[in-house]
Amino acid sequence: MPGVTIDKNHCKGCELCVKACPQQVLGMSKQIGLKGYFYAELVDGSRCIGCRICAVVCPDVAIEVHTHGTSFVLFDY
């Protein structure tokens, strides 16, 4: 199963990853990070398909997606 890691100290809370996730895996935390923003957090990791869209749209490079040996190829649509 893929896993998502979010560095809450680099996240500025833009919510791009939350809106981009096709599976609604991510949500916004009620906690405030070191930068003074509400950061993104994993809500339901079991729904993650490892598409890496969240990591691609993150302007702060605060998200890593680990696929545990499974490789997904992103195509230009």
PQR file with spaces between the fields and no chain letter, atoms N, CA, C, O and H, PARSE charges and radii, in Angstrom:
ATOM       1  N    MET     1       0.847   -1.169    0.000 -0.4000 1.5000
ATOM       2  CA   MET     1       0.000    0.000    0.000 -0.0000 2.0000
ATOM       3  C    MET     1       0.902    1.246    0.000  0.5500 1.7000
ATOM       4  O    MET     1       1.871    1.301    0.757 -0.5500 1.4000
ATOM       5  N    PRO     2       0.596    2.238   -0.835 -0.5600 1.5000
ATOM       6  CA   PRO     2       1.387    3.467   -0.873  0.2800 2.0000
ATOM       7  C    PRO     2       1.258    4.256    0.425  0.5500 1.7000
ATOM       8  O    PRO     2       0.274    4.129    1.153 -0.5500 1.4000
ATOM       9  N    GLY     3       2.259    5.062    0.693 -0.4000 1.5000
ATOM      10  CA   GLY     3       2.238    5.895    1.884 -0.0000 2.0000
ATOM      11  C    GLY     3       2.595    7.338    1.556  0.5500 1.7000
ATOM      12  O    GLY     3       3.441    7.594    0.699 -0.5500 1.4000
ATOM      13  H    GLY     3       3.059    5.166    0.101  0.4000 1.0000
ATOM      14  N    VAL     4       1.953    8.276    2.233 -0.4000 1.5000
ATOM      15  CA   VAL     4       2.189    9.699    2.026 -0.0000 2.0000
ATOM      16  C    VAL     4       2.824   10.271    3.280  0.5500 1.7000
ATOM      17  O    VAL     4       2.343   10.047    4.390 -0.5500 1.4000
ATOM      18  H    VAL     4       1.265    8.068    2.929  0.4000 1.0000
ATOM      19  N    THR     5       3.912   11.014    3.095 -0.4000 1.5000
ATOM      20  CA   THR     5       4.588   11.688    4.196 -0.0000 2.0000
ATOM      21  C    THR     5       4.551   13.187    3.932  0.5500 1.7000
ATOM      22  O    THR     5       4.988   13.642    2.874 -0.5500 1.4000
ATOM      23  H    THR     5       4.303   11.196    2.193  0.4000 1.0000
ATOM      24  N    ILE     6       4.035   13.953    4.881 -0.4000 1.5000
ATOM      25  CA   ILE     6       3.947   15.403    4.740 -0.0000 2.0000
ATOM      26  C    ILE     6       4.822   16.046    5.807  0.5500 1.7000
ATOM      27  O    ILE     6       4.680   15.760    6.995 -0.5500 1.4000
ATOM      28  H    ILE     6       3.680   13.584    5.740  0.4000 1.0000
ATOM      29  N    ASP     7       5.724   16.913    5.374 -0.4000 1.5000
ATOM      30  CA   ASP     7       6.575   17.661    6.299 -0.0000 2.0000
ATOM      31  C    ASP     7       5.807   18.906    6.734  0.5500 1.7000
ATOM      32  O    ASP     7       5.765   19.899    6.008 -0.5500 1.4000
ATOM      33  H    ASP     7       5.840   17.146    4.409  0.4000 1.0000
ATOM      34  N    LYS     8       5.212   18.852    7.899 -0.4000 1.5000
ATOM      35  CA   LYS     8       4.343   19.937    8.368 -0.0000 2.0000
ATOM      36  C    LYS     8       5.104   21.237    8.599  0.5500 1.7000
ATOM      37  O    LYS     8       4.496   22.308    8.626 -0.5500 1.4000
ATOM      38  H    LYS     8       5.247   18.045    8.488  0.4000 1.0000
ATOM      39  N    ASN     9       6.415   21.163    8.764 -0.4000 1.5000
ATOM      40  CA   ASN     9       7.202   22.376    8.969 -0.0000 2.0000
ATOM      41  C    ASN     9       7.524   23.103    7.668  0.5500 1.7000
ATOM      42  O    ASN     9       7.935   24.263    7.697 -0.5500 1.4000
ATOM      43  H    ASN     9       6.908   20.294    8.742  0.4000 1.0000
ATOM      44  N    HIS    10       7.343   22.436    6.521 -0.4000 1.5000
ATOM      45  CA   HIS    10       7.546   23.081    5.228 -0.0000 2.0000
ATOM      46  C    HIS    10       6.228   23.451    4.554  0.5500 1.7000
ATOM      47  O    HIS    10       6.221   24.257    3.625 -0.5500 1.4000
ATOM      48  H    HIS    10       7.009   21.493    6.497  0.4000 1.0000
ATOM      49  N    CYS    11       5.129   22.885    4.998 -0.4000 1.5000
ATOM      50  CA   CYS    11       3.818   23.132    4.393 -0.0000 2.0000
ATOM      51  C    CYS    11       3.326   24.533    4.760  0.5500 1.7000
ATOM      52  O    CYS    11       3.365   24.927    5.926 -0.5500 1.4000
ATOM      53  H    CYS    11       5.135   22.230    5.753  0.4000 1.0000
ATOM      54  N    LYS    12       2.862   25.283    3.754 -0.4000 1.5000
ATOM      55  CA   LYS    12       2.336   26.620    4.018 -0.0000 2.0000
ATOM      56  C    LYS    12       0.806   26.664    3.969  0.5500 1.7000
ATOM      57  O    LYS    12       0.214   27.741    4.040 -0.5500 1.4000
ATOM      58  H    LYS    12       2.830   24.963    2.807  0.4000 1.0000
ATOM      59  N    GLY    13       0.173   25.509    3.849 -0.4000 1.5000
ATOM      60  CA   GLY    13      -1.275   25.439    3.940 -0.0000 2.0000
ATOM      61  C    GLY    13      -2.027   25.963    2.739  0.5500 1.7000
ATOM      62  O    GLY    13      -3.121   26.505    2.897 -0.5500 1.4000
ATOM      63  H    GLY    13       0.654   24.634    3.791  0.4000 1.0000
ATOM      64  N    CYS    14      -1.480   25.822    1.542 -0.4000 1.5000
ATOM      65  CA   CYS    14      -2.136   26.354    0.339 -0.0000 2.0000
ATOM      66  C    CYS    14      -3.329   25.512   -0.102  0.5500 1.7000
ATOM      67  O    CYS    14      -4.153   25.985   -0.885 -0.5500 1.4000
ATOM      68  H    CYS    14      -0.591   25.382    1.414  0.4000 1.0000
ATOM      69  N    GLU    15      -3.440   24.280    0.379 -0.4000 1.5000
ATOM      70  CA   GLU    15      -4.522   23.342    0.085 -0.0000 2.0000
ATOM      71  C    GLU    15      -4.544   22.834   -1.350  0.5500 1.7000
ATOM      72  O    GLU    15      -5.532   22.220   -1.752 -0.5500 1.4000
ATOM      73  H    GLU    15      -2.770   23.896    1.015  0.4000 1.0000
ATOM      74  N    LEU    16      -3.508   23.058   -2.131 -0.4000 1.5000
ATOM      75  CA   LEU    16      -3.473   22.550   -3.503 -0.0000 2.0000
ATOM      76  C    LEU    16      -3.501   21.025   -3.524  0.5500 1.7000
ATOM      77  O    LEU    16      -4.168   20.426   -4.368 -0.5500 1.4000
ATOM      78  H    LEU    16      -2.705   23.557   -1.804  0.4000 1.0000
ATOM      79  N    CYS    17      -2.785   20.402   -2.606 -0.4000 1.5000
ATOM      80  CA   CYS    17      -2.734   18.939   -2.554 -0.0000 2.0000
ATOM      81  C    CYS    17      -4.092   18.357   -2.163  0.5500 1.7000
ATOM      82  O    CYS    17      -4.503   17.322   -2.688 -0.5500 1.4000
ATOM      83  H    CYS    17      -2.244   20.888   -1.921  0.4000 1.0000
ATOM      84  N    VAL    18      -4.776   19.018   -1.252 -0.4000 1.5000
ATOM      85  CA   VAL    18      -6.086   18.545   -0.794 -0.0000 2.0000
ATOM      86  C    VAL    18      -7.080   18.579   -1.946  0.5500 1.7000
ATOM      87  O    VAL    18      -7.856   17.641   -2.125 -0.5500 1.4000
ATOM      88  H    VAL    18      -4.442   19.859   -0.825  0.4000 1.0000
ATOM      89  N    LYS    19      -7.061   19.647   -2.721 -0.4000 1.5000
ATOM      90  CA   LYS    19      -7.981   19.790   -3.854 -0.0000 2.0000
ATOM      91  C    LYS    19      -7.615   18.883   -5.018  0.5500 1.7000
ATOM      92  O    LYS    19      -8.491   18.462   -5.773 -0.5500 1.4000
ATOM      93  H    LYS    19      -6.430   20.409   -2.575  0.4000 1.0000
ATOM      94  N    ALA    20      -6.321   18.574   -5.175 -0.4000 1.5000
ATOM      95  CA   ALA    20      -5.866   17.776   -6.310 -0.0000 2.0000
ATOM      96  C    ALA    20      -6.026   16.273   -6.102  0.5500 1.7000
ATOM      97  O    ALA    20      -6.064   15.525   -7.078 -0.5500 1.4000
ATOM      98  H    ALA    20      -5.609   18.916   -4.562  0.4000 1.0000
ATOM      99  N    CYS    21      -6.119   15.822   -4.876 -0.4000 1.5000
ATOM     100  CA   CYS    21      -6.169   14.386   -4.588 -0.0000 2.0000
ATOM     101  C    CYS    21      -7.474   13.772   -5.092  0.5500 1.7000
ATOM     102  O    CYS    21      -8.552   14.174   -4.655 -0.5500 1.4000
ATOM     103  H    CYS    21      -6.088   16.430   -4.082  0.4000 1.0000
ATOM     104  N    PRO    22      -7.388   12.797   -6.011 -0.5600 1.5000
ATOM     105  CA   PRO    22      -8.610   12.188   -6.546  0.2800 2.0000
ATOM     106  C    PRO    22      -9.331   11.276   -5.552  0.5500 1.7000
ATOM     107  O    PRO    22     -10.503   10.955   -5.747 -0.5500 1.4000
ATOM     108  N    GLN    23      -8.643   10.857   -4.492 -0.4000 1.5000
ATOM     109  CA   GLN    23      -9.213    9.925   -3.523 -0.0000 2.0000
ATOM     110  C    GLN    23      -9.594   10.590   -2.198  0.5500 1.7000
ATOM     111  O    GLN    23     -10.037    9.900   -1.280 -0.5500 1.4000
ATOM     112  H    GLN    23      -7.690   11.117   -4.333  0.4000 1.0000
ATOM     113  N    GLN    24      -9.434   11.896   -2.077 -0.4000 1.5000
ATOM     114  CA   GLN    24      -9.674   12.636   -0.835 -0.0000 2.0000
ATOM     115  C    GLN    24      -8.926   12.017    0.346  0.5500 1.7000
ATOM     116  O    GLN    24      -9.497   11.780    1.410 -0.5500 1.4000
ATOM     117  H    GLN    24      -9.074   12.456   -2.823  0.4000 1.0000
ATOM     118  N    VAL    25      -7.641   11.765    0.131 -0.4000 1.5000
ATOM     119  CA   VAL    25      -6.785   11.168    1.151 -0.0000 2.0000
ATOM     120  C    VAL    25      -6.287   12.229    2.128  0.5500 1.7000
ATOM     121  O    VAL    25      -6.033   11.927    3.294 -0.5500 1.4000
ATOM     122  H    VAL    25      -7.177   11.959   -0.734  0.4000 1.0000
ATOM     123  N    LEU    26      -6.146   13.471    1.662 -0.4000 1.5000
ATOM     124  CA   LEU    26      -5.569   14.538    2.467 -0.0000 2.0000
ATOM     125  C    LEU    26      -6.625   15.518    2.953  0.5500 1.7000
ATOM     126  O    LEU    26      -7.683   15.672    2.343 -0.5500 1.4000
ATOM     127  H    LEU    26      -6.353   13.716    0.715  0.4000 1.0000
ATOM     128  N    GLY    27      -6.318   16.171    4.055 -0.4000 1.5000
ATOM     129  CA   GLY    27      -7.178   17.203    4.619 -0.0000 2.0000
ATOM     130  C    GLY    27      -6.309   18.218    5.344  0.5500 1.7000
ATOM     131  O    GLY    27      -5.095   18.043    5.450 -0.5500 1.4000
ATOM     132  H    GLY    27      -5.458   16.045    4.551  0.4000 1.0000
ATOM     133  N    MET    28      -6.924   19.264    5.835 -0.4000 1.5000
ATOM     134  CA   MET    28      -6.178   20.299    6.552 -0.0000 2.0000
ATOM     135  C    MET    28      -6.247   20.036    8.056  0.5500 1.7000
ATOM     136  O    MET    28      -7.296   19.682    8.595 -0.5500 1.4000
ATOM     137  H    MET    28      -7.910   19.406    5.749  0.4000 1.0000
ATOM     138  N    SER    29      -5.120   20.216    8.709 -0.4000 1.5000
ATOM     139  CA   SER    29      -5.010   19.994   10.149 -0.0000 2.0000
ATOM     140  C    SER    29      -5.639   21.157   10.919  0.5500 1.7000
ATOM     141  O    SER    29      -5.784   22.260   10.393 -0.5500 1.4000
ATOM     142  H    SER    29      -4.268   20.504    8.272  0.4000 1.0000
ATOM     143  N    LYS    30      -5.998   20.897   12.137 -0.4000 1.5000
ATOM     144  CA   LYS    30      -6.483   21.947   13.021 -0.0000 2.0000
ATOM     145  C    LYS    30      -5.333   22.517   13.857  0.5500 1.7000
ATOM     146  O    LYS    30      -5.527   23.443   14.644 -0.5500 1.4000
ATOM     147  H    LYS    30      -5.880   20.000   12.564  0.4000 1.0000
ATOM     148  N    GLN    31      -4.132   21.950   13.674 -0.4000 1.5000
ATOM     149  CA   GLN    31      -2.918   22.409   14.341 -0.0000 2.0000
ATOM     150  C    GLN    31      -2.199   23.420   13.444  0.5500 1.7000
ATOM     151  O    GLN    31      -2.419   23.446   12.233 -0.5500 1.4000
ATOM     152  H    GLN    31      -3.976   21.197   13.034  0.4000 1.0000
ATOM     153  N    ILE    32      -1.355   24.234   14.030 -0.4000 1.5000
ATOM     154  CA   ILE    32      -0.578   25.210   13.279 -0.0000 2.0000
ATOM     155  C    ILE    32       0.886   24.784   13.293  0.5500 1.7000
ATOM     156  O    ILE    32       1.432   24.441   14.341 -0.5500 1.4000
ATOM     157  H    ILE    32      -1.176   24.213   15.014  0.4000 1.0000
ATOM     158  N    GLY    33       1.524   24.810   12.102 -0.4000 1.5000
ATOM     159  CA   GLY    33       2.928   24.434   11.978 -0.0000 2.0000
ATOM     160  C    GLY    33       3.857   25.572   12.358  0.5500 1.7000
ATOM     161  O    GLY    33       3.411   26.623   12.817 -0.5500 1.4000
ATOM     162  H    GLY    33       1.081   25.089   11.250  0.4000 1.0000
ATOM     163  N    LEU    34       5.159   25.356   12.164 -0.4000 1.5000
ATOM     164  CA   LEU    34       6.161   26.350   12.529 -0.0000 2.0000
ATOM     165  C    LEU    34       6.064   27.637   11.715  0.5500 1.7000
ATOM     166  O    LEU    34       6.441   28.706   12.193 -0.5500 1.4000
ATOM     167  H    LEU    34       5.521   24.501   11.791  0.4000 1.0000
ATOM     168  N    LYS    35       5.557   27.537   10.483 -0.4000 1.5000
ATOM     169  CA   LYS    35       5.420   28.725    9.649 -0.0000 2.0000
ATOM     170  C    LYS    35       4.178   29.545    9.993  0.5500 1.7000
ATOM     171  O    LYS    35       3.985   30.636    9.456 -0.5500 1.4000
ATOM     172  H    LYS    35       5.251   26.668   10.094  0.4000 1.0000
ATOM     173  N    GLY    36       3.345   29.028   10.876 -0.4000 1.5000
ATOM     174  CA   GLY    36       2.148   29.758   11.279 -0.0000 2.0000
ATOM     175  C    GLY    36       0.928   29.459   10.437  0.5500 1.7000
ATOM     176  O    GLY    36      -0.030   30.231   10.447 -0.5500 1.4000
ATOM     177  H    GLY    36       3.502   28.142   11.312  0.4000 1.0000
ATOM     178  N    TYR    37       0.941   28.348    9.704 -0.4000 1.5000
ATOM     179  CA   TYR    37      -0.175   27.965    8.843 -0.0000 2.0000
ATOM     180  C    TYR    37      -0.763   26.641    9.306  0.5500 1.7000
ATOM     181  O    TYR    37      -0.088   25.835    9.946 -0.5500 1.4000
ATOM     182  H    TYR    37       1.720   27.720    9.696  0.4000 1.0000
ATOM     183  N    PHE    38      -2.026   26.430    8.973 -0.4000 1.5000
ATOM     184  CA   PHE    38      -2.615   25.106    9.134 -0.0000 2.0000
ATOM     185  C    PHE    38      -2.027   24.252    8.018  0.5500 1.7000
ATOM     186  O    PHE    38      -2.090   24.640    6.851 -0.5500 1.4000
ATOM     187  H    PHE    38      -2.575   27.085    8.453  0.4000 1.0000
ATOM     188  N    TYR    39      -1.467   23.119    8.347 -0.4000 1.5000
ATOM     189  CA   TYR    39      -0.786   22.289    7.361 -0.0000 2.0000
ATOM     190  C    TYR    39      -1.668   21.130    6.903  0.5500 1.7000
ATOM     191  O    TYR    39      -2.643   20.770    7.562 -0.5500 1.4000
ATOM     192  H    TYR    39      -1.416   22.804    9.295  0.4000 1.0000
ATOM     193  N    ALA    40      -1.303   20.557    5.758 -0.4000 1.5000
ATOM     194  CA   ALA    40      -2.017   19.390    5.229 -0.0000 2.0000
ATOM     195  C    ALA    40      -1.631   18.159    6.041  0.5500 1.7000
ATOM     196  O    ALA    40      -0.513   18.055    6.545 -0.5500 1.4000
ATOM     197  H    ALA    40      -0.511   20.849    5.222  0.4000 1.0000
ATOM     198  N    GLU    41      -2.571   17.233    6.157 -0.4000 1.5000
ATOM     199  CA   GLU    41      -2.300   15.990    6.867 -0.0000 2.0000
ATOM     200  C    GLU    41      -3.029   14.838    6.194  0.5500 1.7000
ATOM     201  O    GLU    41      -3.974   15.042    5.432 -0.5500 1.4000
ATOM     202  H    GLU    41      -3.479   17.318    5.747  0.4000 1.0000
ATOM     203  N    LEU    42      -2.581   13.643    6.484 -0.4000 1.5000
ATOM     204  CA   LEU    42      -3.177   12.431    5.947 -0.0000 2.0000
ATOM     205  C    LEU    42      -4.460   12.130    6.711  0.5500 1.7000
ATOM     206  O    LEU    42      -4.448   12.015    7.937 -0.5500 1.4000
ATOM     207  H    LEU    42      -1.813   13.478    7.103  0.4000 1.0000
ATOM     208  N    VAL    43      -5.566   12.004    5.982 -0.4000 1.5000
ATOM     209  CA   VAL    43      -6.857   11.732    6.620 -0.0000 2.0000
ATOM     210  C    VAL    43      -7.186   10.244    6.562  0.5500 1.7000
ATOM     211  O    VAL    43      -7.544    9.640    7.573 -0.5500 1.4000
ATOM     212  H    VAL    43      -5.576   12.098    4.987  0.4000 1.0000
ATOM     213  N    ASP    44      -7.063    9.658    5.371 -0.4000 1.5000
ATOM     214  CA   ASP    44      -7.376    8.240    5.202 -0.0000 2.0000
ATOM     215  C    ASP    44      -6.356    7.615    4.261  0.5500 1.7000
ATOM     216  O    ASP    44      -6.585    7.534    3.054 -0.5500 1.4000
ATOM     217  H    ASP    44      -6.773   10.148    4.550  0.4000 1.0000
ATOM     218  N    GLY    45      -5.237    7.176    4.809 -0.4000 1.5000
ATOM     219  CA   GLY    45      -4.151    6.615    4.020 -0.0000 2.0000
ATOM     220  C    GLY    45      -4.491    5.327    3.299  0.5500 1.7000
ATOM     221  O    GLY    45      -3.823    4.978    2.326 -0.5500 1.4000
ATOM     222  H    GLY    45      -5.051    7.241    5.789  0.4000 1.0000
ATOM     223  N    SER    46      -5.507    4.614    3.745 -0.4000 1.5000
ATOM     224  CA   SER    46      -5.876    3.353    3.103 -0.0000 2.0000
ATOM     225  C    SER    46      -6.474    3.566    1.715  0.5500 1.7000
ATOM     226  O    SER    46      -6.528    2.631    0.916 -0.5500 1.4000
ATOM     227  H    SER    46      -6.050    4.898    4.536  0.4000 1.0000
ATOM     228  N    ARG    47      -6.922    4.780    1.423 -0.4000 1.5000
ATOM     229  CA   ARG    47      -7.511    5.082    0.111 -0.0000 2.0000
ATOM     230  C    ARG    47      -6.476    5.511   -0.924  0.5500 1.7000
ATOM     231  O    ARG    47      -6.802    5.633   -2.105 -0.5500 1.4000
ATOM     232  H    ARG    47      -6.878    5.539    2.072  0.4000 1.0000
ATOM     233  N    CYS    48      -5.231    5.741   -0.498 -0.4000 1.5000
ATOM     234  CA   CYS    48      -4.190    6.252   -1.389 -0.0000 2.0000
ATOM     235  C    CYS    48      -3.860    5.231   -2.474  0.5500 1.7000
ATOM     236  O    CYS    48      -3.659    4.051   -2.189 -0.5500 1.4000
ATOM     237  H    CYS    48      -4.967    5.642    0.462  0.4000 1.0000
ATOM     238  N    ILE    49      -3.806    5.698   -3.724 -0.4000 1.5000
ATOM     239  CA   ILE    49      -3.475    4.835   -4.858 -0.0000 2.0000
ATOM     240  C    ILE    49      -2.058    5.074   -5.365  0.5500 1.7000
ATOM     241  O    ILE    49      -1.625    4.426   -6.318 -0.5500 1.4000
ATOM     242  H    ILE    49      -3.969    6.657   -3.956  0.4000 1.0000
ATOM     243  N    GLY    50      -1.328    6.002   -4.735 -0.4000 1.5000
ATOM     244  CA   GLY    50       0.056    6.261   -5.112 -0.0000 2.0000
ATOM     245  C    GLY    50       0.220    7.043   -6.398  0.5500 1.7000
ATOM     246  O    GLY    50       1.241    6.895   -7.070 -0.5500 1.4000
ATOM     247  H    GLY    50      -1.680    6.528   -3.961  0.4000 1.0000
ATOM     248  N    CYS    51      -0.736    7.863   -6.765 -0.4000 1.5000
ATOM     249  CA   CYS    51      -0.672    8.594   -8.032 -0.0000 2.0000
ATOM     250  C    CYS    51       0.327    9.746   -8.008  0.5500 1.7000
ATOM     251  O    CYS    51       0.746   10.216   -9.066 -0.5500 1.4000
ATOM     252  H    CYS    51      -1.565    7.984   -6.219  0.4000 1.0000
ATOM     253  N    ARG    52       0.711   10.204   -6.833 -0.4000 1.5000
ATOM     254  CA   ARG    52       1.701   11.267   -6.623 -0.0000 2.0000
ATOM     255  C    ARG    52       1.244   12.649   -7.088  0.5500 1.7000
ATOM     256  O    ARG    52       2.071   13.555   -7.194 -0.5500 1.4000
ATOM     257  H    ARG    52       0.370    9.822   -5.974  0.4000 1.0000
ATOM     258  N    ILE    53      -0.014   12.833   -7.361 -0.4000 1.5000
ATOM     259  CA   ILE    53      -0.493   14.144   -7.787 -0.0000 2.0000
ATOM     260  C    ILE    53      -0.283   15.170   -6.683  0.5500 1.7000
ATOM     261  O    ILE    53       0.069   16.316   -6.962 -0.5500 1.4000
ATOM     262  H    ILE    53      -0.686   12.097   -7.275  0.4000 1.0000
ATOM     263  N    CYS    54      -0.494   14.774   -5.446 -0.4000 1.5000
ATOM     264  CA   CYS    54      -0.299   15.694   -4.327 -0.0000 2.0000
ATOM     265  C    CYS    54       1.136   16.203   -4.269  0.5500 1.7000
ATOM     266  O    CYS    54       1.365   17.388   -4.029 -0.5500 1.4000
ATOM     267  H    CYS    54      -0.780   13.843   -5.220  0.4000 1.0000
ATOM     268  N    ALA    55       2.098   15.317   -4.485 -0.4000 1.5000
ATOM     269  CA   ALA    55       3.508   15.705   -4.446 -0.0000 2.0000
ATOM     270  C    ALA    55       3.876   16.596   -5.627  0.5500 1.7000
ATOM     271  O    ALA    55       4.717   17.486   -5.496 -0.5500 1.4000
ATOM     272  H    ALA    55       1.911   14.354   -4.680  0.4000 1.0000
ATOM     273  N    VAL    56       3.259   16.366   -6.766 -0.4000 1.5000
ATOM     274  CA   VAL    56       3.560   17.155   -7.960 -0.0000 2.0000
ATOM     275  C    VAL    56       3.044   18.585   -7.819  0.5500 1.7000
ATOM     276  O    VAL    56       3.728   19.525   -8.225 -0.5500 1.4000
ATOM     277  H    VAL    56       2.575   15.644   -6.873  0.4000 1.0000
ATOM     278  N    VAL    57       1.852   18.766   -7.253 -0.4000 1.5000
ATOM     279  CA   VAL    57       1.266   20.111   -7.157 -0.0000 2.0000
ATOM     280  C    VAL    57       1.779   20.901   -5.962  0.5500 1.7000
ATOM     281  O    VAL    57       1.525   22.103   -5.885 -0.5500 1.4000
ATOM     282  H    VAL    57       1.296   18.003   -6.923  0.4000 1.0000
ATOM     283  N    CYS    58       2.487   20.281   -5.033 -0.4000 1.5000
ATOM     284  CA   CYS    58       2.961   20.977   -3.831 -0.0000 2.0000
ATOM     285  C    CYS    58       4.083   21.960   -4.182  0.5500 1.7000
ATOM     286  O    CYS    58       5.158   21.531   -4.600 -0.5500 1.4000
ATOM     287  H    CYS    58       2.693   19.305   -5.095  0.4000 1.0000
ATOM     288  N    PRO    59       3.855   23.269   -4.022 -0.5600 1.5000
ATOM     289  CA   PRO    59       4.891   24.243   -4.367  0.2800 2.0000
ATOM     290  C    PRO    59       6.054   24.267   -3.374  0.5500 1.7000
ATOM     291  O    PRO    59       7.115   24.804   -3.690 -0.5500 1.4000
ATOM     292  N    ASP    60       5.876   23.704   -2.199 -0.4000 1.5000
ATOM     293  CA   ASP    60       6.918   23.709   -1.176 -0.0000 2.0000
ATOM     294  C    ASP    60       7.685   22.397   -1.088  0.5500 1.7000
ATOM     295  O    ASP    60       8.575   22.262   -0.248 -0.5500 1.4000
ATOM     296  H    ASP    60       5.014   23.267   -1.943  0.4000 1.0000
ATOM     297  N    VAL    61       7.360   21.438   -1.930 -0.4000 1.5000
ATOM     298  CA   VAL    61       7.977   20.118   -1.932 -0.0000 2.0000
ATOM     299  C    VAL    61       7.951   19.520   -0.527  0.5500 1.7000
ATOM     300  O    VAL    61       8.956   19.011   -0.030 -0.5500 1.4000
ATOM     301  H    VAL    61       6.637   21.548   -2.612  0.4000 1.0000
ATOM     302  N    ALA    62       6.791   19.593    0.092 -0.4000 1.5000
ATOM     303  CA   ALA    62       6.623   19.116    1.459 -0.0000 2.0000
ATOM     304  C    ALA    62       6.012   17.718    1.516  0.5500 1.7000
ATOM     305  O    ALA    62       5.802   17.183    2.605 -0.5500 1.4000
ATOM     306  H    ALA    62       5.975   20.007   -0.311  0.4000 1.0000
ATOM     307  N    ILE    63       5.723   17.113    0.349 -0.4000 1.5000
ATOM     308  CA   ILE    63       5.039   15.822    0.316 -0.0000 2.0000
ATOM     309  C    ILE    63       5.889   14.791   -0.413  0.5500 1.7000
ATOM     310  O    ILE    63       6.427   15.052   -1.488 -0.5500 1.4000
ATOM     311  H    ILE    63       5.894   17.547   -0.535  0.4000 1.0000
ATOM     312  N    GLU    64       5.997   13.611    0.199 -0.4000 1.5000
ATOM     313  CA   GLU    64       6.650   12.461   -0.424 -0.0000 2.0000
ATOM     314  C    GLU    64       5.651   11.324   -0.472  0.5500 1.7000
ATOM     315  O    GLU    64       4.907   11.096    0.482 -0.5500 1.4000
ATOM     316  H    GLU    64       5.560   13.399    1.073  0.4000 1.0000
ATOM     317  N    VAL    65       5.637   10.610   -1.589 -0.4000 1.5000
ATOM     318  CA   VAL    65       4.767    9.439   -1.733 -0.0000 2.0000
ATOM     319  C    VAL    65       5.656    8.222   -1.919  0.5500 1.7000
ATOM     320  O    VAL    65       6.468    8.173   -2.843 -0.5500 1.4000
ATOM     321  H    VAL    65       6.242   10.795   -2.364  0.4000 1.0000
ATOM     322  N    HIS    66       5.503    7.250   -1.047 -0.4000 1.5000
ATOM     323  CA   HIS    66       6.263    6.007   -1.110 -0.0000 2.0000
ATOM     324  C    HIS    66       5.334    4.914   -1.612  0.5500 1.7000
ATOM     325  O    HIS    66       4.263    4.695   -1.045 -0.5500 1.4000
ATOM     326  H    HIS    66       4.844    7.290   -0.297  0.4000 1.0000
ATOM     327  N    THR    67       5.744    4.222   -2.682 -0.4000 1.5000
ATOM     328  CA   THR    67       4.863    3.221   -3.277 -0.0000 2.0000
ATOM     329  C    THR    67       5.266    1.789   -2.953  0.5500 1.7000
ATOM     330  O    THR    67       4.593    0.853   -3.386 -0.5500 1.4000
ATOM     331  H    THR    67       6.613    4.400   -3.143  0.4000 1.0000
ATOM     332  N    HIS    68       6.345    1.597   -2.203 -0.4000 1.5000
ATOM     333  CA   HIS    68       6.770    0.269   -1.750 -0.0000 2.0000
ATOM     334  C    HIS    68       6.941   -0.721   -2.899  0.5500 1.7000
ATOM     335  O    HIS    68       6.397   -1.826   -2.866 -0.5500 1.4000
ATOM     336  H    HIS    68       6.892    2.357   -1.852  0.4000 1.0000
ATOM     337  N    GLY    69       7.698   -0.316   -3.912 -0.4000 1.5000
ATOM     338  CA   GLY    69       7.994   -1.212   -5.022 -0.0000 2.0000
ATOM     339  C    GLY    69       7.035   -1.118   -6.186  0.5500 1.7000
ATOM     340  O    GLY    69       7.365   -1.569   -7.283 -0.5500 1.4000
ATOM     341  H    GLY    69       8.139    0.581   -3.939  0.4000 1.0000
ATOM     342  N    THR    70       5.872   -0.554   -5.993 -0.4000 1.5000
ATOM     343  CA   THR    70       4.921   -0.402   -7.079 -0.0000 2.0000
ATOM     344  C    THR    70       5.240    0.889   -7.811  0.5500 1.7000
ATOM     345  O    THR    70       5.396    1.939   -7.189 -0.5500 1.4000
ATOM     346  H    THR    70       5.604   -0.187   -5.102  0.4000 1.0000
ATOM     347  N    SER    71       5.337    0.814   -9.111 -0.4000 1.5000
ATOM     348  CA   SER    71       5.668    2.000   -9.893 -0.0000 2.0000
ATOM     349  C    SER    71       4.480    2.378  -10.758  0.5500 1.7000
ATOM     350  O    SER    71       3.980    1.566  -11.536 -0.5500 1.4000
ATOM     351  H    SER    71       5.210   -0.040   -9.616  0.4000 1.0000
ATOM     352  N    PHE    72       4.036    3.614  -10.617 -0.4000 1.5000
ATOM     353  CA   PHE    72       2.965    4.130  -11.440 -0.0000 2.0000
ATOM     354  C    PHE    72       3.562    5.132  -12.416  0.5500 1.7000
ATOM     355  O    PHE    72       4.374    5.973  -12.030 -0.5500 1.4000
ATOM     356  H    PHE    72       4.443    4.273   -9.985  0.4000 1.0000
ATOM     357  N    VAL    73       3.165    5.043  -13.672 -0.4000 1.5000
ATOM     358  CA   VAL    73       3.668    5.952  -14.675 -0.0000 2.0000
ATOM     359  C    VAL    73       2.592    6.995  -14.944  0.5500 1.7000
ATOM     360  O    VAL    73       1.443    6.659  -15.232 -0.5500 1.4000
ATOM     361  H    VAL    73       2.506    4.360  -13.986  0.4000 1.0000
ATOM     362  N    LEU    74       2.979    8.269  -14.848 -0.4000 1.5000
ATOM     363  CA   LEU    74       2.047    9.342  -15.134 -0.0000 2.0000
ATOM     364  C    LEU    74       2.096    9.665  -16.618  0.5500 1.7000
ATOM     365  O    LEU    74       3.177    9.853  -17.177 -0.5500 1.4000
ATOM     366  H    LEU    74       3.913    8.542  -14.615  0.4000 1.0000
ATOM     367  N    PHE    75       0.958    9.731  -17.250 -0.4000 1.5000
ATOM     368  CA   PHE    75       0.887    9.998  -18.680 -0.0000 2.0000
ATOM     369  C    PHE    75       0.416   11.420  -18.927  0.5500 1.7000
ATOM     370  O    PHE    75      -0.311   11.982  -18.108 -0.5500 1.4000
ATOM     371  H    PHE    75       0.080    9.579  -16.797  0.4000 1.0000
ATOM     372  N    ASP    76       0.820   12.008  -20.045 -0.4000 1.5000
ATOM     373  CA   ASP    76       0.298   13.298  -20.474 -0.0000 2.0000
ATOM     374  C    ASP    76      -1.060   13.065  -21.113  0.5500 1.7000
ATOM     375  O    ASP    76      -1.167   12.320  -22.087 -0.5500 1.4000
ATOM     376  H    ASP    76       1.410   11.551  -20.710  0.4000 1.0000
ATOM     377  N    TYR    77      -2.083   13.685  -20.583 -0.4000 1.5000
ATOM     378  CA   TYR    77      -3.421   13.474  -21.119 -0.0000 2.0000
ATOM     379  C    TYR    77      -3.798   14.580  -22.065  0.5500 1.7000
ATOM     380  O    TYR    77      -4.897   14.571  -22.618 -0.5500 1.4000
ATOM     381  H    TYR    77      -1.996   14.290  -19.791  0.4000 1.0000
